[in-house]
Amino acid sequence: MSVITAVILGAVQGITEFLPVSSSGHLVLLQKIFGITEPVLFFDIMVHVGTLAAVFAVLKRDIWDILRRIIQPLTGYLVTGTLPAVIAALVFRDYIEKAFASGAFLGFAFLITSAMLALSELACRNNAAADAGNPGTAVPADGKTAMKWSDALVIGIFQAAAIVPGISRSGATLSGSLFRKLDRNFAARFSFLLSIPAIVGALVLQLKDMAGGAAGGEAAGIGAAPLIAGTLTAAVVGFFSIRLMLKIIRERSLIIFAIYTAALGVLALIDTFGTHLFL
């Protein structure tokens, strides 16, 4: 892998990790387009580390509030929201790696992301209209006091589905939050906070491979310079992507992302079953 390719992949990771369009799906698609043949799971993990650094940089106050008072409802919600993805990753790890390698399911997964975003935005608008007619049901401004354990579990189940490349993690968690009538701003911040244990969990799953030398072999095959370049690019681009997404979720609709992922899904399916240019 060249440094330029790594920078492109890192930039795409930084953008798509936090916009609801599936970073894993875009990485798989670009790896196919660029014809990358080296094992790339370790590279994928490292660019996720870059976006993890971006989360810490943007949400440092939220993270510091949690660290200062670990025993609080928000901590429990984050644990509850993480457990379904942990279970899914442990049970379906082999299938996930095959999905990353083949990209065969990519088109369908992008369409699933599109459907989640469109339906959750529609549900949010319907809920807003209903609340306007009954102000007593409006969600509190911070969203936290309105959240329940069942909400965190539902959001976690949505996140678990996003272990499949092409299903957006941020899109899934945002959709789950909107379906549960949570405040949009809080939904975005909760989604980004949930990315921390998700990324750390992916790193933990690699410990066994690292001990056996597999991850080291992957790193050697890719090269130190591309790994560093991709990781740093993902961190810088991810920082600005989080800030952009926080603004979008407060002021804009998610429909534009639903349209984008739908178009991408259709193109991926055409290539999978027709042209076979990349998939």
PLY file of the C-alpha trace (Angstrom):
ply
format ascii 1.0
element vertex 279
property float x
property float y
property float z
element edge 278
property int vertex1
property int vertex2
end_header
0.00 0.00 0.00
1.39 3.41 -0.95
1.38 6.42 1.38
-0.98 8.28 -0.97
-3.45 5.39 -0.91
-3.20 5.25 2.88
-3.88 8.99 3.14
-6.95 8.65 0.91
-8.24 5.71 2.95
-7.52 7.58 6.20
-9.38 10.66 4.97
-12.36 8.56 3.90
-12.33 6.83 7.30
-12.21 10.18 9.10
-15.16 11.52 7.11
-17.36 8.42 7.01
-16.85 7.19 10.59
-18.99 10.03 11.90
-21.21 10.82 8.94
-23.91 8.11 8.77
-22.68 6.48 5.55
-20.59 3.51 6.84
-16.84 3.91 7.14
-16.25 0.15 6.89
-18.31 -0.06 3.72
-16.38 2.78 2.10
-13.04 1.25 3.10
-13.98 -2.13 1.64
-15.22 -0.44 -1.56
-12.07 1.68 -1.97
-9.81 -1.28 -1.24
-11.54 -3.10 -4.10
-11.26 -0.07 -6.39
-7.55 0.39 -5.61
-6.93 -3.34 -5.95
-5.33 -3.64 -2.51
-4.36 -7.26 -1.95
-2.52 -7.01 1.39
-4.40 -8.06 4.55
-6.03 -4.80 5.63
-7.83 -5.58 8.88
-4.93 -4.21 10.92
-4.84 -1.04 8.80
-8.59 -0.68 9.32
-8.06 -0.94 13.08
-5.31 1.71 13.02
-7.35 4.29 11.12
-10.12 3.65 13.63
-7.57 4.51 16.34
-7.10 7.82 14.52
-10.82 8.54 14.66
-10.83 7.49 18.32
-8.30 10.26 19.00
-10.65 12.67 17.22
-13.53 11.66 19.51
-11.40 12.36 22.59
-10.38 15.75 21.19
-13.93 16.93 20.39
-15.82 15.35 23.30
-13.17 15.85 25.97
-15.63 17.61 28.29
-18.19 14.78 28.06
-15.47 12.19 28.58
-13.99 14.11 31.52
-17.45 14.36 33.13
-17.78 10.58 32.87
-14.29 9.94 34.26
-14.86 12.30 37.20
-18.04 10.43 38.16
-17.94 6.90 36.81
-21.01 5.78 38.74
-23.79 7.59 36.90
-26.65 6.66 34.53
-24.78 7.74 31.38
-21.98 5.26 32.12
-24.52 2.50 32.51
-26.21 3.50 29.27
-22.88 3.33 27.43
-22.15 -0.14 28.86
-25.64 -1.36 27.98
-25.37 0.09 24.47
-22.01 -1.61 23.93
-22.85 -5.15 25.05
-24.91 -6.23 21.99
-22.08 -5.27 19.62
-19.51 -7.10 21.77
-21.60 -10.27 21.70
-22.21 -9.98 17.95
-18.51 -9.38 17.24
-17.44 -12.42 19.29
-20.06 -14.72 17.75
-19.77 -13.57 14.14
-16.11 -12.52 13.92
-15.20 -15.01 11.17
-18.16 -13.95 9.06
-17.24 -10.28 9.54
-13.71 -10.86 8.28
-15.07 -12.72 5.25
-17.50 -9.86 4.59
-14.60 -7.39 4.67
-12.64 -9.54 2.25
-15.38 -10.23 -0.29
-17.61 -7.14 -0.25
-20.43 -9.31 -1.63
-23.05 -7.99 0.79
-21.97 -4.36 0.45
-24.80 -3.15 -1.80
-27.53 -4.62 0.41
-25.86 -3.20 3.53
-25.74 0.34 2.09
-29.46 0.05 1.29
-30.15 -1.07 4.88
-28.33 2.03 6.12
-30.40 4.19 3.77
-33.66 2.66 4.99
-32.72 3.14 8.65
-31.86 6.80 8.13
-34.98 7.58 6.11
-37.37 5.78 8.46
-35.82 7.27 11.61
-35.97 10.79 10.15
-39.62 10.23 9.22
-40.36 8.93 12.73
-38.58 11.95 14.23
-40.68 14.36 12.18
-43.89 12.55 13.13
-42.89 12.63 16.80
-42.08 16.35 16.58
-45.47 17.04 15.04
-47.20 15.03 17.76
-45.22 16.77 20.52
-46.11 20.18 19.05
-49.74 19.32 19.66
-48.99 18.11 23.17
-46.09 20.16 24.66
-46.05 18.09 27.83
-44.51 15.17 25.93
-41.53 17.12 24.55
-38.06 15.67 25.16
-35.96 17.64 27.70
-33.26 19.77 26.10
-30.32 17.69 27.31
-31.91 14.38 26.33
-30.28 12.64 29.28
-33.22 12.77 31.63
-35.43 11.28 28.93
-33.17 8.29 28.27
-34.02 4.89 29.76
-32.18 1.59 29.99
-34.43 0.16 27.30
-33.38 3.01 24.99
-29.70 2.18 25.50
-30.36 -1.50 24.78
-32.26 -0.75 21.57
-29.49 1.60 20.40
-26.97 -1.14 21.24
-28.87 -3.66 19.12
-28.84 -1.19 16.23
-25.09 -0.75 16.70
-24.59 -4.53 16.71
-26.05 -4.69 13.20
-23.37 -2.25 12.07
-20.58 -4.81 12.44
-21.46 -5.69 8.84
-19.50 -3.54 6.31
-21.88 -1.11 4.66
-24.20 -0.68 7.66
-23.20 2.60 9.27
-22.42 2.47 12.99
-23.16 6.15 13.53
-26.20 5.88 11.25
-27.49 2.87 13.17
-27.04 4.45 16.60
-28.51 7.77 15.47
-31.48 5.95 13.94
-32.02 3.94 17.11
-31.92 7.14 19.16
-34.42 8.93 16.92
-36.76 5.94 16.91
-36.67 6.13 20.71
-37.55 9.86 20.60
-34.27 11.11 22.11
-33.09 14.68 21.65
-31.13 14.97 18.39
-28.10 16.73 19.88
-27.85 14.20 22.71
-28.33 11.35 20.20
-25.30 12.52 18.21
-23.08 12.91 21.27
-24.19 9.54 22.65
-23.43 7.94 19.28
-19.91 9.36 19.27
-19.32 8.32 22.89
-20.46 4.80 21.97
-17.75 4.72 19.30
-15.10 4.70 22.04
-15.82 1.22 23.47
-16.61 -0.03 19.94
-13.17 0.95 18.64
-11.39 -0.19 21.79
-13.24 -3.50 21.53
-11.99 -3.96 17.97
-8.45 -3.43 19.22
-8.94 -5.99 22.00
-10.13 -8.55 19.46
-6.79 -8.11 17.68
-4.71 -8.94 20.79
-4.83 -12.65 20.06
-3.60 -12.11 16.50
-0.91 -9.74 17.71
0.31 -12.33 20.19
0.43 -14.91 17.41
2.28 -12.55 15.09
-0.52 -12.27 12.52
-1.13 -8.57 13.08
2.60 -7.90 13.00
2.77 -9.64 9.66
-0.04 -7.48 8.35
1.70 -4.33 9.58
4.94 -5.37 7.94
3.10 -6.11 4.69
1.49 -2.67 4.62
4.52 -0.74 5.86
5.07 1.70 8.73
4.77 4.90 6.65
1.30 4.11 5.20
0.07 3.03 8.65
1.22 6.28 10.26
-0.03 8.44 7.38
-3.44 6.77 7.33
-3.86 6.99 11.11
-2.89 10.68 11.35
-5.09 11.60 8.40
-8.07 9.80 9.95
-7.52 11.67 13.22
-7.36 15.15 11.66
-10.24 14.63 9.23
-12.28 12.86 11.92
-11.94 15.87 14.24
-13.61 18.16 11.72
-16.17 15.50 10.73
-17.44 15.18 14.31
-17.87 18.95 14.61
-19.68 19.02 11.26
-21.99 16.13 12.20
-22.93 17.71 15.52
-24.03 20.79 13.57
-25.88 18.76 10.93
-27.82 16.62 13.39
-29.01 19.78 15.22
-29.97 21.80 12.16
-30.43 19.49 9.17
-32.16 16.32 8.03
-30.52 12.91 7.62
-32.39 12.33 4.35
-29.44 13.52 2.24
-27.35 10.69 3.72
-30.17 8.23 3.06
-30.18 9.28 -0.60
-26.39 8.99 -0.83
-26.22 5.50 0.71
-29.16 4.34 -1.42
-27.38 5.47 -4.60
-24.16 3.83 -3.43
-26.02 0.63 -2.63
-27.62 0.49 -6.08
-24.26 1.07 -7.78
-22.64 -1.62 -5.64
-25.39 -4.11 -6.50
-25.06 -3.32 -10.21
-21.35 -4.06 -9.98
-21.83 -7.16 -7.82
-24.38 -8.80 -10.10
-23.59 -7.15 -13.41
-20.43 -5.29 -14.36
-18.01 -6.94 -11.86
-15.58 -4.07 -12.15
-14.64 -4.04 -8.48
-16.88 -6.43 -6.53
0 1
1 2
2 3
3 4
4 5
5 6
6 7
7 8
8 9
9 10
10 11
11 12
12 13
13 14
14 15
15 16
16 17
17 18
18 19
19 20
20 21
21 22
22 23
23 24
24 25
25 26
26 27
27 28
28 29
29 30
30 31
31 32
32 33
33 34
34 35
35 36
36 37
37 38
38 39
39 40
40 41
41 42
42 43
43 44
44 45
45 46
46 47
47 48
48 49
49 50
50 51
51 52
52 53
53 54
54 55
55 56
56 57
57 58
58 59
59 60
60 61
61 62
62 63
63 64
64 65
65 66
66 67
67 68
68 69
69 70
70 71
71 72
72 73
73 74
74 75
75 76
76 77
77 78
78 79
79 80
80 81
81 82
82 83
83 84
84 85
85 86
86 87
87 88
88 89
89 90
90 91
91 92
92 93
93 94
94 95
95 96
96 97
97 98
98 99
99 100
100 101
101 102
102 103
103 104
104 105
105 106
106 107
107 108
108 109
109 110
110 111
111 112
112 113
113 114
114 115
115 116
116 117
117 118
118 119
119 120
120 121
121 122
122 123
123 124
124 125
125 126
126 127
127 128
128 129
129 130
130 131
131 132
132 133
133 134
134 135
135 136
136 137
137 138
138 139
139 140
140 141
141 142
142 143
143 144
144 145
145 146
146 147
147 148
148 149
149 150
150 151
151 152
152 153
153 154
154 155
155 156
156 157
157 158
158 159
159 160
160 161
161 162
162 163
163 164
164 165
165 166
166 167
167 168
168 169
169 170
170 171
171 172
172 173
173 174
174 175
175 176
176 177
177 178
178 179
179 180
180 181
181 182
182 183
183 184
184 185
185 186
186 187
187 188
188 189
189 190
190 191
191 192
192 193
193 194
194 195
195 196
196 197
197 198
198 199
199 200
200 201
201 202
202 203
203 204
204 205
205 206
206 207
207 208
208 209
209 210
210 211
211 212
212 213
213 214
214 215
215 216
216 217
217 218
218 219
219 220
220 221
221 222
222 223
223 224
224 225
225 226
226 227
227 228
228 229
229 230
230 231
231 232
232 233
233 234
234 235
235 236
236 237
237 238
238 239
239 240
240 241
241 242
242 243
243 244
244 245
245 246
246 247
247 248
248 249
249 250
250 251
251 252
252 253
253 254
254 255
255 256
256 257
257 258
258 259
259 260
260 261
261 262
262 263
263 264
264 265
265 266
266 267
267 268
268 269
269 270
270 271
271 272
272 273
273 274
274 275
275 276
276 277
277 278
